[in-house]
Amino acid sequence: MHPKLKKILGYLRNKYLTATLIFFVWICFFDRNDLISEVKLVYKINKLKGERTYYQKQTDATNEELKELQTNPANLEKFAREKYLMKKDNEDVYVIVDKNNKLLDTVNVVVK
């Protein structure tokens, strides 16, 4: 036999080293909470934290809009015109959009 192979087999005959090696392999690949699952869970947690901050910002912005709409009636009319393209009976609304169909501006023209 090759001398390096004899050396490796000598180490494997040590029951403590063999038990530690088997335990390590079991924990890394076969356990319910193996390393691969743990890495996936950490990735998912970081992704969910990012989504949480995004939705928190959206909630804060919406609450600010709601407070503004509840306190000022002029803002309510402006909001209805811009967001929902509402108009009065005697006017026409022209919507200006960019290439991606994002709203750039609205123009209200009163028809007499």
N, C-alpha and C positions, 0 to 999 in steps of 0.2 A: 504494500500500500504506500501511497504517497505520504510523506511526512506531514504535510499541512492537513491532510485529511485525518491522519491519526490525532493531530492536535485538536481539531474541531470535534472529533468523536470523544476525545478526553474531556473536553468542556461539557459536552452534552450528557456525559455520564454523571455529572454533578447534579444531584436531584434538585437543589435549590435554584440553580440557573435554569434547569429545564422547566421547573414549575413556574418561575418568573416569566420565562419566554412564552409558555403556553397561556399564562394569565394575560400577558400583554397582547398576544394575538387574539385571544377571546374578546378582550375589551375593545380592541380596535375594529374588529370586523363582525363578530357574531352576537354581541350583546344587544339588548333592545336600545340602549343609549350609546351606540357605537360612535366613533369619531366622525364618520361621514354624515350621520344624522345630526350630530351636534353642529357641524359646520353649516349644514343646510338651515338649521334652526337659527343660528346666529345671522346668516344672510337674510332670512325672512324677517327676523326682528328688526334689523337695520332698515329694511325696505318699509316695514310697517311704521317705524318711527318717522321716516321721511313722509309717508302718506299722512300720518297724524299731524305733522306740522303744516302740511299743505292744507288739509281740511280745517285746521284751527285758524289759519289765515283767512280762508274763505268764509268761515263762520264769523270771524271778527268783522270782515268787510261787509258782510250781509247785515250784521247787527247794526253797524254804523249807518248803512243805507236805510234800514228800517227806522232807526231813531230820527234820521233826517227827514224821512217821509212823514213820520207821525207828528213832527213839530212844525213843519212848514208846508202849507197847502200849495204854494207855488211850485215847490219841488215835487210834489205829488203829480201835478199836471205835466211837468217837464219829464219826470220818470215814465209816465204813461205814454207820452209822445215818443220818447227815445227808445224805450225797451219794447213796447208793444205796438208801436206805430199807430196809435190812436189819433183821431183827428176830429175836428168839429164838422158840422154838416156843410158849412160854406167854404171849406178849404180843401186843397189837394196837398198830399204829402209826397215829396220826392226823396228817395233814399239813395245816398251815394255810398257805394261799396268799393273795396279794392279788389285785386285779382283773386284773393282768397275768400271772397264773399264776407269780409269783415266790415261791419258798419263803420263808416267814416263820419258821416254827417247826415242830418235830415233837414230838409228845407220845407217850410210850411208856406203855402201860397194861398191867400184869401181870394176866393172867387166872388165877384160882385155881380 
